[in-house]
Amino acid sequence: MVEIKKKKVTLSLPEVTNENLELLAKKSGMTKSGLVNFLVNQANENGTIYK
């Protein structure tokens, strides 16, 4: 198994954004940090955050 180094970070988000992140994470069956990681990696692979 590959060991992935992790770093704890703190984000300051508007309450509504945090609530939306929680809902999206629940719908996707992920944690909030897992969802953020997925979205960042997806944007990195696509080369942009825009469609």
mmCIF entry with sequence, helices, sheets and N, C-alpha, C, O atoms, coordinates in Angstrom:
data_MODEL
# 
_entry.id   MODEL 
# 
_entity.id                         1 
_entity.type                       polymer 
_entity.pdbx_number_of_molecules   1 
# 
_entity_poly.entity_id                      1 
_entity_poly.type                           'polypeptide(L)' 
_entity_poly.nstd_linkage                   no 
_entity_poly.nstd_monomer                   no 
_entity_poly.pdbx_seq_one_letter_code       MVEIKKKKVTLSLPEVTNENLELLAKKSGMTKSGLVNFLVNQANENGTIYK 
_entity_poly.pdbx_seq_one_letter_code_can   MVEIKKKKVTLSLPEVTNENLELLAKKSGMTKSGLVNFLVNQANENGTIYK 
_entity_poly.pdbx_strand_id                 A 
# 
loop_
_entity_poly_seq.entity_id 
_entity_poly_seq.num 
_entity_poly_seq.mon_id 
_entity_poly_seq.hetero 
1 1  MET n 
1 2  VAL n 
1 3  GLU n 
1 4  ILE n 
1 5  LYS n 
1 6  LYS n 
1 7  LYS n 
1 8  LYS n 
1 9  VAL n 
1 10 THR n 
1 11 LEU n 
1 12 SER n 
1 13 LEU n 
1 14 PRO n 
1 15 GLU n 
1 16 VAL n 
1 17 THR n 
1 18 ASN n 
1 19 GLU n 
1 20 ASN n 
1 21 LEU n 
1 22 GLU n 
1 23 LEU n 
1 24 LEU n 
1 25 ALA n 
1 26 LYS n 
1 27 LYS n 
1 28 SER n 
1 29 GLY n 
1 30 MET n 
1 31 THR n 
1 32 LYS n 
1 33 SER n 
1 34 GLY n 
1 35 LEU n 
1 36 VAL n 
1 37 ASN n 
1 38 PHE n 
1 39 LEU n 
1 40 VAL n 
1 41 ASN n 
1 42 GLN n 
1 43 ALA n 
1 44 ASN n 
1 45 GLU n 
1 46 ASN n 
1 47 GLY n 
1 48 THR n 
1 49 ILE n 
1 50 TYR n 
1 51 LYS n 
# 
_struct_asym.id          A 
_struct_asym.entity_id   1 
# 
loop_
_struct_conf.conf_type_id 
_struct_conf.id 
_struct_conf.pdbx_PDB_helix_id 
_struct_conf.beg_label_comp_id 
_struct_conf.beg_label_asym_id 
_struct_conf.beg_label_seq_id 
_struct_conf.pdbx_beg_PDB_ins_code 
_struct_conf.end_label_comp_id 
_struct_conf.end_label_asym_id 
_struct_conf.end_label_seq_id 
_struct_conf.pdbx_end_PDB_ins_code 
_struct_conf.beg_auth_comp_id 
_struct_conf.beg_auth_asym_id 
_struct_conf.beg_auth_seq_id 
_struct_conf.end_auth_comp_id 
_struct_conf.end_auth_asym_id 
_struct_conf.end_auth_seq_id 
_struct_conf.pdbx_PDB_helix_class 
_struct_conf.details 
_struct_conf.pdbx_PDB_helix_length 
HELX_P HELX_P1 AA1 GLU A 15 ? SER A 28 ? GLU A 15 SER A 28 1 ? 14 
HELX_P HELX_P2 AA2 LYS A 32 ? ASN A 46 ? LYS A 32 ASN A 46 1 ? 15 
# 
_struct_conf_type.id          HELX_P 
_struct_conf_type.criteria    ? 
_struct_conf_type.reference   ? 
# 
loop_
_atom_site.group_PDB 
_atom_site.id 
_atom_site.type_symbol 
_atom_site.label_atom_id 
_atom_site.label_alt_id 
_atom_site.label_comp_id 
_atom_site.label_asym_id 
_atom_site.label_entity_id 
_atom_site.label_seq_id 
_atom_site.pdbx_PDB_ins_code 
_atom_site.Cartn_x 
_atom_site.Cartn_y 
_atom_site.Cartn_z 
_atom_site.occupancy 
_atom_site.B_iso_or_equiv 
_atom_site.pdbx_formal_charge 
_atom_site.auth_seq_id 
_atom_site.auth_comp_id 
_atom_site.auth_asym_id 
_atom_site.auth_atom_id 
_atom_site.pdbx_PDB_model_num 
ATOM 1   N N  . MET A 1 1  ? 0.847   -1.182 0.000   1.00 0.00 ? 1  MET A N  1 
ATOM 2   C CA . MET A 1 1  ? 0.000   0.000  0.000   1.00 0.00 ? 1  MET A CA 1 
ATOM 3   C C  . MET A 1 1  ? 0.892   1.244  0.000   1.00 0.00 ? 1  MET A C  1 
ATOM 4   O O  . MET A 1 1  ? 1.907   1.292  0.694   1.00 0.00 ? 1  MET A O  1 
ATOM 5   N N  . VAL A 1 2  ? 0.504   2.232  -0.775  1.00 0.00 ? 2  VAL A N  1 
ATOM 6   C CA . VAL A 1 2  ? 1.253   3.476  -0.878  1.00 0.00 ? 2  VAL A CA 1 
ATOM 7   C C  . VAL A 1 2  ? 0.832   4.405  0.264   1.00 0.00 ? 2  VAL A C  1 
ATOM 8   O O  . VAL A 1 2  ? -0.356  4.633  0.492   1.00 0.00 ? 2  VAL A O  1 
ATOM 9   N N  . GLU A 1 3  ? 1.816   4.928  0.964   1.00 0.00 ? 3  GLU A N  1 
ATOM 10  C CA . GLU A 1 3  ? 1.514   5.858  2.045   1.00 0.00 ? 3  GLU A CA 1 
ATOM 11  C C  . GLU A 1 3  ? 1.466   7.275  1.487   1.00 0.00 ? 3  GLU A C  1 
ATOM 12  O O  . GLU A 1 3  ? 2.401   7.723  0.824   1.00 0.00 ? 3  GLU A O  1 
ATOM 13  N N  . ILE A 1 4  ? 0.381   7.966  1.758   1.00 0.00 ? 4  ILE A N  1 
ATOM 14  C CA . ILE A 1 4  ? 0.197   9.326  1.280   1.00 0.00 ? 4  ILE A CA 1 
ATOM 15  C C  . ILE A 1 4  ? 0.430   10.274 2.439   1.00 0.00 ? 4  ILE A C  1 
ATOM 16  O O  . ILE A 1 4  ? -0.213  10.160 3.483   1.00 0.00 ? 4  ILE A O  1 
ATOM 17  N N  . LYS A 1 5  ? 1.356   11.216 2.256   1.00 0.00 ? 5  LYS A N  1 
ATOM 18  C CA . LYS A 1 5  ? 1.606   12.214 3.287   1.00 0.00 ? 5  LYS A CA 1 
ATOM 19  C C  . LYS A 1 5  ? 0.473   13.220 3.291   1.00 0.00 ? 5  LYS A C  1 
ATOM 20  O O  . LYS A 1 5  ? 0.048   13.697 2.239   1.00 0.00 ? 5  LYS A O  1 
ATOM 21  N N  . LYS A 1 6  ? -0.015  13.540 4.479   1.00 0.00 ? 6  LYS A N  1 
ATOM 22  C CA . LYS A 1 6  ? -1.119  14.489 4.608   1.00 0.00 ? 6  LYS A CA 1 
ATOM 23  C C  . LYS A 1 6  ? -0.684  15.671 5.452   1.00 0.00 ? 6  LYS A C  1 
ATOM 24  O O  . LYS A 1 6  ? 0.186   15.556 6.315   1.00 0.00 ? 6  LYS A O  1 
ATOM 25  N N  . LYS A 1 7  ? -1.304  16.804 5.186   1.00 0.00 ? 7  LYS A N  1 
ATOM 26  C CA . LYS A 1 7  ? -1.063  18.010 5.955   1.00 0.00 ? 7  LYS A CA 1 
ATOM 27  C C  . LYS A 1 7  ? -2.408  18.587 6.358   1.00 0.00 ? 7  LYS A C  1 
ATOM 28  O O  . LYS A 1 7  ? -3.302  18.736 5.525   1.00 0.00 ? 7  LYS A O  1 
ATOM 29  N N  . LYS A 1 8  ? -2.550  18.909 7.623   1.00 0.00 ? 8  LYS A N  1 
ATOM 30  C CA . LYS A 1 8  ? -3.793  19.490 8.111   1.00 0.00 ? 8  LYS A CA 1 
ATOM 31  C C  . LYS A 1 8  ? -3.829  20.970 7.746   1.00 0.00 ? 8  LYS A C  1 
ATOM 32  O O  . LYS A 1 8  ? -2.869  21.703 7.983   1.00 0.00 ? 8  LYS A O  1 
ATOM 33  N N  . VAL A 1 9  ? -4.953  21.403 7.163   1.00 0.00 ? 9  VAL A N  1 
ATOM 34  C CA . VAL A 1 9  ? -5.129  22.807 6.795   1.00 0.00 ? 9  VAL A CA 1 
ATOM 35  C C  . VAL A 1 9  ? -6.455  23.307 7.363   1.00 0.00 ? 9  VAL A C  1 
ATOM 36  O O  . VAL A 1 9  ? -7.363  22.526 7.645   1.00 0.00 ? 9  VAL A O  1 
ATOM 37  N N  . THR A 1 10 ? -6.541  24.591 7.519   1.00 0.00 ? 10 THR A N  1 
ATOM 38  C CA . THR A 1 10 ? -7.763  25.227 8.003   1.00 0.00 ? 10 THR A CA 1 
ATOM 39  C C  . THR A 1 10 ? -8.253  26.177 6.920   1.00 0.00 ? 10 THR A C  1 
ATOM 40  O O  . THR A 1 10 ? -7.485  26.978 6.386   1.00 0.00 ? 10 THR A O  1 
ATOM 41  N N  . LEU A 1 11 ? -9.539  26.078 6.603   1.00 0.00 ? 11 LEU A N  1 
ATOM 42  C CA . LEU A 1 11 ? -10.143 26.958 5.614   1.00 0.00 ? 11 LEU A CA 1 
ATOM 43  C C  . LEU A 1 11 ? -11.196 27.822 6.289   1.00 0.00 ? 11 LEU A C  1 
ATOM 44  O O  . LEU A 1 11 ? -11.939 27.347 7.148   1.00 0.00 ? 11 LEU A O  1 
ATOM 45  N N  . SER A 1 12 ? -11.258 29.057 5.911   1.00 0.00 ? 12 SER A N  1 
ATOM 46  C CA . SER A 1 12 ? -12.330 29.940 6.367   1.00 0.00 ? 12 SER A CA 1 
ATOM 47  C C  . SER A 1 12 ? -13.309 30.088 5.212   1.00 0.00 ? 12 SER A C  1 
ATOM 48  O O  . SER A 1 12 ? -13.014 30.726 4.201   1.00 0.00 ? 12 SER A O  1 
ATOM 49  N N  . LEU A 1 13 ? -14.473 29.490 5.383   1.00 0.00 ? 13 LEU A N  1 
ATOM 50  C CA . LEU A 1 13 ? -15.494 29.515 4.339   1.00 0.00 ? 13 LEU A CA 1 
ATOM 51  C C  . LEU A 1 13 ? -16.759 30.168 4.883   1.00 0.00 ? 13 LEU A C  1 
ATOM 52  O O  . LEU A 1 13 ? -17.037 30.088 6.079   1.00 0.00 ? 13 LEU A O  1 
ATOM 53  N N  . PRO A 1 14 ? -17.520 30.808 4.012   1.00 0.00 ? 14 PRO A N  1 
ATOM 54  C CA . PRO A 1 14 ? -18.836 31.286 4.448   1.00 0.00 ? 14 PRO A CA 1 
ATOM 55  C C  . PRO A 1 14 ? -19.671 30.095 4.918   1.00 0.00 ? 14 PRO A C  1 
ATOM 56  O O  . PRO A 1 14 ? -19.512 28.984 4.411   1.00 0.00 ? 14 PRO A O  1 
ATOM 57  N N  . GLU A 1 15 ? -20.553 30.325 5.879   1.00 0.00 ? 15 GLU A N  1 
ATOM 58  C CA . GLU A 1 15 ? -21.366 29.240 6.433   1.00 0.00 ? 15 GLU A CA 1 
ATOM 59  C C  . GLU A 1 15 ? -22.169 28.523 5.352   1.00 0.00 ? 15 GLU A C  1 
ATOM 60  O O  . GLU A 1 15 ? -22.300 27.300 5.384   1.00 0.00 ? 15 GLU A O  1 
ATOM 61  N N  . VAL A 1 16 ? -22.702 29.276 4.400   1.00 0.00 ? 16 VAL A N  1 
ATOM 62  C CA . VAL A 1 16 ? -23.501 28.663 3.329   1.00 0.00 ? 16 VAL A CA 1 
ATOM 63  C C  . VAL A 1 16 ? -22.631 27.735 2.486   1.00 0.00 ? 16 VAL A C  1 
ATOM 64  O O  . VAL A 1 16 ? -23.071 26.650 2.105   1.00 0.00 ? 16 VAL A O  1 
ATOM 65  N N  . THR A 1 17 ? -21.407 28.151 2.193   1.00 0.00 ? 17 THR A N  1 
ATOM 66  C CA . THR A 1 17 ? -20.500 27.316 1.409   1.00 0.00 ? 17 THR A CA 1 
ATOM 67  C C  . THR A 1 17 ? -20.167 26.042 2.171   1.00 0.00 ? 17 THR A C  1 
ATOM 68  O O  . THR A 1 17 ? -20.117 24.961 1.583   1.00 0.00 ? 17 THR A O  1 
ATOM 69  N N  . ASN A 1 18 ? -19.940 26.159 3.466   1.00 0.00 ? 18 ASN A N  1 
ATOM 70  C CA . ASN A 1 18 ? -19.657 24.985 4.284   1.00 0.00 ? 18 ASN A CA 1 
ATOM 71  C C  . ASN A 1 18 ? -20.845 24.021 4.282   1.00 0.00 ? 18 ASN A C  1 
ATOM 72  O O  . ASN A 1 18 ? -20.664 22.808 4.176   1.00 0.00 ? 18 ASN A O  1 
ATOM 73  N N  . GLU A 1 19 ? -22.049 24.558 4.399   1.00 0.00 ? 19 GLU A N  1 
ATOM 74  C CA . GLU A 1 19 ? -23.246 23.718 4.362   1.00 0.00 ? 19 GLU A CA 1 
ATOM 75  C C  . GLU A 1 19 ? -23.374 23.016 3.014   1.00 0.00 ? 19 GLU A C  1 
ATOM 76  O O  . GLU A 1 19 ? -23.708 21.832 2.961   1.00 0.00 ? 19 GLU A O  1 
ATOM 77  N N  . ASN A 1 20 ? -23.111 23.737 1.927   1.00 0.00 ? 20 ASN A N  1 
ATOM 78  C CA . ASN A 1 20 ? -23.171 23.137 0.593   1.00 0.00 ? 20 ASN A CA 1 
ATOM 79  C C  . ASN A 1 20 ? -22.105 22.051 0.444   1.00 0.00 ? 20 ASN A C  1 
ATOM 80  O O  . ASN A 1 20 ? -22.357 21.014 -0.171  1.00 0.00 ? 20 ASN A O  1 
ATOM 81  N N  . LEU A 1 21 ? -20.931 22.284 0.997   1.00 0.00 ? 21 LEU A N  1 
ATOM 82  C CA . LEU A 1 21 ? -19.859 21.299 0.947   1.00 0.00 ? 21 LEU A CA 1 
ATOM 83  C C  . LEU A 1 21 ? -20.255 20.039 1.709   1.00 0.00 ? 21 LEU A C  1 
ATOM 84  O O  . LEU A 1 21 ? -20.001 18.927 1.246   1.00 0.00 ? 21 LEU A O  1 
ATOM 85  N N  . GLU A 1 22 ? -20.872 20.208 2.868   1.00 0.00 ? 22 GLU A N  1 
ATOM 86  C CA . GLU A 1 22 ? -21.341 19.059 3.650   1.00 0.00 ? 22 GLU A CA 1 
ATOM 87  C C  . GLU A 1 22 ? -22.392 18.262 2.891   1.00 0.00 ? 22 GLU A C  1 
ATOM 88  O O  . GLU A 1 22 ? -22.338 17.033 2.853   1.00 0.00 ? 22 GLU A O  1 
ATOM 89  N N  . LEU A 1 23 ? -23.357 18.966 2.283   1.00 0.00 ? 23 LEU A N  1 
ATOM 90  C CA . LEU A 1 23 ? -24.412 18.284 1.525   1.00 0.00 ? 23 LEU A CA 1 
ATOM 91  C C  . LEU A 1 23 ? -23.849 17.524 0.327   1.00 0.00 ? 23 LEU A C  1 
ATOM 92  O O  . LEU A 1 23 ? -24.225 16.378 0.082   1.00 0.00 ? 23 LEU A O  1 
ATOM 93  N N  . LEU A 1 24 ? -22.955 18.157 -0.410  1.00 0.00 ? 24 LEU A N  1 
ATOM 94  C CA . LEU A 1 24 ? -22.351 17.521 -1.581  1.00 0.00 ? 24 LEU A CA 1 
ATOM 95  C C  . LEU A 1 24 ? -21.503 16.317 -1.167  1.00 0.00 ? 24 LEU A C  1 
ATOM 96  O O  . LEU A 1 24 ? -21.490 15.296 -1.854  1.00 0.00 ? 24 LEU A O  1 
ATOM 97  N N  . ALA A 1 25 ? -20.811 16.439 -0.064  1.00 0.00 ? 25 ALA A N  1 
ATOM 98  C CA . ALA A 1 25 ? -19.999 15.329 0.437   1.00 0.00 ? 25 ALA A CA 1 
ATOM 99  C C  . ALA A 1 25 ? -20.892 14.146 0.819   1.00 0.00 ? 25 ALA A C  1 
ATOM 100 O O  . ALA A 1 25 ? -20.572 12.998 0.509   1.00 0.00 ? 25 ALA A O  1 
ATOM 101 N N  . LYS A 1 26 ? -22.015 14.428 1.492   1.00 0.00 ? 26 LYS A N  1 
ATOM 102 C CA . LYS A 1 26 ? -22.944 13.356 1.876   1.00 0.00 ? 26 LYS A CA 1 
ATOM 103 C C  . LYS A 1 26 ? -23.517 12.666 0.644   1.00 0.00 ? 26 LYS A C  1 
ATOM 104 O O  . LYS A 1 26 ? -23.593 11.438 0.591   1.00 0.00 ? 26 LYS A O  1 
ATOM 105 N N  . LYS A 1 27 ? -23.926 13.474 -0.360  1.00 0.00 ? 27 LYS A N  1 
ATOM 106 C CA . LYS A 1 27 ? -24.484 12.917 -1.597  1.00 0.00 ? 27 LYS A CA 1 
ATOM 107 C C  . LYS A 1 27 ? -23.474 12.021 -2.300  1.00 0.00 ? 27 LYS A C  1 
ATOM 108 O O  . LYS A 1 27 ? -23.843 11.014 -2.906  1.00 0.00 ? 27 LYS A O  1 
ATOM 109 N N  . SER A 1 28 ? -22.204 12.387 -2.218  1.00 0.00 ? 28 SER A N  1 
ATOM 110 C CA . SER A 1 28 ? -21.142 11.652 -2.903  1.00 0.00 ? 28 SER A CA 1 
ATOM 111 C C  . SER A 1 28 ? -20.571 10.524 -2.054  1.00 0.00 ? 28 SER A C  1 
ATOM 112 O O  . SER A 1 28 ? -19.754 9.739  -2.534  1.00 0.00 ? 28 SER A O  1 
ATOM 113 N N  . GLY A 1 29 ? -20.997 10.437 -0.793  1.00 0.00 ? 29 GLY A N  1 
ATOM 114 C CA . GLY A 1 29 ? -20.477 9.409  0.095   1.00 0.00 ? 29 GLY A CA 1 
ATOM 115 C C  . GLY A 1 29 ? -19.020 9.645  0.460   1.00 0.00 ? 29 GLY A C  1 
ATOM 116 O O  . GLY A 1 29 ? -18.250 8.697  0.612   1.00 0.00 ? 29 GLY A O  1 
ATOM 117 N N  . MET A 1 30 ? -18.646 10.902 0.598   1.00 0.00 ? 30 MET A N  1 
ATOM 118 C CA . MET A 1 30 ? -17.261 11.262 0.891   1.00 0.00 ? 30 MET A CA 1 
ATOM 119 C C  . MET A 1 30 ? -17.220 12.150 2.125   1.00 0.00 ? 30 MET A C  1 
ATOM 120 O O  . MET A 1 30 ? -18.247 12.652 2.582   1.00 0.00 ? 30 MET A O  1 
ATOM 121 N N  . THR A 1 31 ? -16.023 12.336 2.654   1.00 0.00 ? 31 THR A N  1 
ATOM 122 C CA . THR A 1 31 ? -15.811 13.350 3.675   1.00 0.00 ? 31 THR A CA 1 
ATOM 123 C C  . THR A 1 31 ? -15.616 14.687 2.971   1.00 0.00 ? 31 THR A C  1 
ATOM 124 O O  . THR A 1 31 ? -15.393 14.732 1.762   1.00 0.00 ? 31 THR A O  1 
ATOM 125 N N  . LYS A 1 32 ? -15.700 15.765 3.727   1.00 0.00 ? 32 LYS A N  1 
ATOM 126 C CA . LYS A 1 32 ? -15.473 17.087 3.125   1.00 0.00 ? 32 LYS A CA 1 
ATOM 127 C C  . LYS A 1 32 ? -14.049 17.183 2.600   1.00 0.00 ? 32 LYS A C  1 
ATOM 128 O O  . LYS A 1 32 ? -13.828 17.713 1.511   1.00 0.00 ? 32 LYS A O  1 
ATOM 129 N N  . SER A 1 33 ? -13.087 16.681 3.352   1.00 0.00 ? 33 SER A N  1 
ATOM 130 C CA . SER A 1 33 ? -11.696 16.755 2.886   1.00 0.00 ? 33 SER A CA 1 
ATOM 131 C C  . SER A 1 33 ? -11.488 15.874 1.656   1.00 0.00 ? 33 SER A C  1 
ATOM 132 O O  . SER A 1 33 ? -10.732 16.239 0.756   1.00 0.00 ? 33 SER A O  1 
ATOM 133 N N  . GLY A 1 34 ? -12.152 14.716 1.610   1.00 0.00 ? 34 GLY A N  1 
ATOM 134 C CA . GLY A 1 34 ? -12.053 13.854 0.440   1.00 0.00 ? 34 GLY A CA 1 
ATOM 135 C C  . GLY A 1 34 ? -12.647 14.513 -0.788  1.00 0.00 ? 34 GLY A C  1 
ATOM 136 O O  . GLY A 1 34 ? -12.102 14.397 -1.885  1.00 0.00 ? 34 GLY A O  1 
ATOM 137 N N  . LEU A 1 35 ? -13.763 15.206 -0.607  1.00 0.00 ? 35 LEU A N  1 
ATOM 138 C CA . LEU A 1 35 ? -14.404 15.900 -1.716  1.00 0.00 ? 35 LEU A CA 1 
ATOM 139 C C  . LEU A 1 35 ? -13.534 17.044 -2.223  1.00 0.00 ? 35 LEU A C  1 
ATOM 140 O O  . LEU A 1 35 ? -13.374 17.211 -3.432  1.00 0.00 ? 35 LEU A O  1 
ATOM 141 N N  . VAL A 1 36 ? -12.975 17.827 -1.317  1.00 0.00 ? 36 VAL A N  1 
ATOM 142 C CA . VAL A 1 36 ? -12.090 18.922 -1.724  1.00 0.00 ? 36 VAL A CA 1 
ATOM 143 C C  . VAL A 1 36 ? -10.889 18.358 -2.474  1.00 0.00 ? 36 VAL A C  1 
ATOM 144 O O  . VAL A 1 36 ? -10.488 18.900 -3.505  1.00 0.00 ? 36 VAL A O  1 
ATOM 145 N N  . ASN A 1 37 ? -10.313 17.274 -1.961  1.00 0.00 ? 37 ASN A N  1 
ATOM 146 C CA . ASN A 1 37 ? -9.173  16.640 -2.620  1.00 0.00 ? 37 ASN A CA 1 
ATOM 147 C C  . ASN A 1 37 ? -9.551  16.181 -4.026  1.00 0.00 ? 37 ASN A C  1 
ATOM 148 O O  . ASN A 1 37 ? -8.800  16.403 -4.976  1.00 0.00 ? 37 ASN A O  1 
ATOM 149 N N  . PHE A 1 38 ? -10.709 15.544 -4.161  1.00 0.00 ? 38 PHE A N  1 
ATOM 150 C CA . PHE A 1 38 ? -11.185 15.078 -5.461  1.00 0.00 ? 38 PHE A CA 1 
ATOM 151 C C  . PHE A 1 38 ? -11.358 16.237 -6.438  1.00 0.00 ? 38 PHE A C  1 
ATOM 152 O O  . PHE A 1 38 ? -10.912 16.161 -7.583  1.00 0.00 ? 38 PHE A O  1 
ATOM 153 N N  . LEU A 1 39 ? -12.007 17.312 -5.985  1.00 0.00 ? 39 LEU A N  1 
ATOM 154 C CA . LEU A 1 39 ? -12.268 18.453 -6.867  1.00 0.00 ? 39 LEU A CA 1 
ATOM 155 C C  . LEU A 1 39 ? -10.986 19.150 -7.287  1.00 0.00 ? 39 LEU A C  1 
ATOM 156 O O  . LEU A 1 39 ? -10.857 19.575 -8.435  1.00 0.00 ? 39 LEU A O  1 
ATOM 157 N N  . VAL A 1 40 ? -10.035 19.271 -6.367  1.00 0.00 ? 40 VAL A N  1 
ATOM 158 C CA . VAL A 1 40 ? -8.753  19.895 -6.711  1.00 0.00 ? 40 VAL A CA 1 
ATOM 159 C C  . VAL A 1 40 ? -8.010  19.031 -7.723  1.00 0.00 ? 40 VAL A C  1 
ATOM 160 O O  . VAL A 1 40 ? -7.462  19.549 -8.696  1.00 0.00 ? 40 VAL A O  1 
ATOM 161 N N  . ASN A 1 41 ? -7.988  17.721 -7.502  1.00 0.00 ? 41 ASN A N  1 
ATOM 162 C CA . ASN A 1 41 ? -7.313  16.832 -8.450  1.00 0.00 ? 41 ASN A CA 1 
ATOM 163 C C  . ASN A 1 41 ? -7.990  16.842 -9.812  1.00 0.00 ? 41 ASN A C  1 
ATOM 164 O O  . ASN A 1 41 ? -7.317  16.811 -10.842 1.00 0.00 ? 41 ASN A O  1 
ATOM 165 N N  . GLN A 1 42 ? -9.318  16.886 -9.824  1.00 0.00 ? 42 GLN A N  1 
ATOM 166 C CA . GLN A 1 42 ? -10.066 16.931 -11.083 1.00 0.00 ? 42 GLN A CA 1 
ATOM 167 C C  . GLN A 1 42 ? -9.747  18.217 -11.845 1.00 0.00 ? 42 GLN A C  1 
ATOM 168 O O  . GLN A 1 42 ? -9.538  18.180 -13.058 1.00 0.00 ? 42 GLN A O  1 
ATOM 169 N N  . ALA A 1 43 ? -9.706  19.347 -11.150 1.00 0.00 ? 43 ALA A N  1 
ATOM 170 C CA . ALA A 1 43 ? -9.382  20.613 -11.799 1.00 0.00 ? 43 ALA A CA 1 
ATOM 171 C C  . ALA A 1 43 ? -7.951  20.592 -12.318 1.00 0.00 ? 43 ALA A C  1 
ATOM 172 O O  . ALA A 1 43 ? -7.665  21.125 -13.391 1.00 0.00 ? 43 ALA A O  1 
ATOM 173 N N  . ASN A 1 44 ? -7.067  19.985 -11.566 1.00 0.00 ? 44 ASN A N  1 
ATOM 174 C CA . ASN A 1 44 ? -5.668  19.884 -11.990 1.00 0.00 ? 44 ASN A CA 1 
ATOM 175 C C  . ASN A 1 44 ? -5.533  19.046 -13.262 1.00 0.00 ? 44 ASN A C  1 
ATOM 176 O O  . ASN A 1 44 ? -4.774  19.402 -14.164 1.00 0.00 ? 44 ASN A O  1 
ATOM 177 N N  . GLU A 1 45 ? -6.263  17.942 -13.335 1.00 0.00 ? 45 GLU A N  1 
ATOM 178 C CA . GLU A 1 45 ? -6.216  17.080 -14.514 1.00 0.00 ? 45 GLU A CA 1 
ATOM 179 C C  . GLU A 1 45 ? -6.816  17.784 -15.733 1.00 0.00 ? 45 GLU A C  1 
ATOM 180 O O  . GLU A 1 45 ? -6.310  17.643 -16.846 1.00 0.00 ? 45 GLU A O  1 
ATOM 181 N N  . ASN A 1 46 ? -7.898  18.544 -15.519 1.00 0.00 ? 46 ASN A N  1 
ATOM 182 C CA . ASN A 1 46 ? -8.561  19.243 -16.626 1.00 0.00 ? 46 ASN A CA 1 
ATOM 183 C C  . ASN A 1 46 ? -7.822  20.510 -17.027 1.00 0.00 ? 46 ASN A C  1 
ATOM 184 O O  . ASN A 1 46 ? -8.043  21.044 -18.114 1.00 0.00 ? 46 ASN A O  1 
ATOM 185 N N  . GLY A 1 47 ? -6.952  20.989 -16.158 1.00 0.00 ? 47 GLY A N  1 
ATOM 186 C CA . GLY A 1 47 ? -6.193  22.197 -16.469 1.00 0.00 ? 47 GLY A CA 1 
ATOM 187 C C  . GLY A 1 47 ? -6.934  23.482 -16.158 1.00 0.00 ? 47 GLY A C  1 
ATOM 188 O O  . GLY A 1 47 ? -6.405  24.573 -16.372 1.00 0.00 ? 47 GLY A O  1 
ATOM 189 N N  . THR A 1 48 ? -8.169  23.364 -15.649 1.00 0.00 ? 48 THR A N  1 
ATOM 190 C CA . THR A 1 48 ? -8.958  24.549 -15.328 1.00 0.00 ? 48 THR A CA 1 
ATOM 191 C C  . THR A 1 48 ? -10.079 24.152 -14.378 1.00 0.00 ? 48 THR A C  1 
ATOM 192 O O  . THR A 1 48 ? -10.435 22.978 -14.275 1.00 0.00 ? 48 THR A O  1 
ATOM 193 N N  . ILE A 1 49 ? -10.628 25.138 -13.688 1.00 0.00 ? 49 ILE A N  1 
ATOM 194 C CA . ILE A 1 49 ? -11.807 24.870 -12.864 1.00 0.00 ? 49 ILE A CA 1 
ATOM 195 C C  . ILE A 1 49 ? -13.098 25.153 -13.630 1.00 0.00 ? 49 ILE A C  1 
ATOM 196 O O  . ILE A 1 49 ? -14.198 24.887 -13.147 1.00 0.00 ? 49 ILE A O  1 
ATOM 197 N N  . TYR A 1 50 ? -12.937 25.697 -14.828 1.00 0.00 ? 50 TYR A N  1 
ATOM 198 C CA . TYR A 1 50 ? -14.073 26.063 -15.657 1.00 0.00 ? 50 TYR A CA 1 
ATOM 199 C C  . TYR A 1 50 ? -14.319 25.015 -16.723 1.00 0.00 ? 50 TYR A C  1 
ATOM 200 O O  . TYR A 1 50 ? -13.402 24.298 -17.121 1.00 0.00 ? 50 TYR A O  1 
ATOM 201 N N  . LYS A 1 51 ? -15.559 24.925 -17.189 1.00 0.00 ? 51 LYS A N  1 
ATOM 202 C CA . LYS A 1 51 ? -15.888 23.968 -18.249 1.00 0.00 ? 51 LYS A CA 1 
ATOM 203 C C  . LYS A 1 51 ? -15.576 24.549 -19.590 1.00 0.00 ? 51 LYS A C  1 
ATOM 204 O O  . LYS A 1 51 ? -15.785 23.893 -20.610 1.00 0.00 ? 51 LYS A O  1 
# 
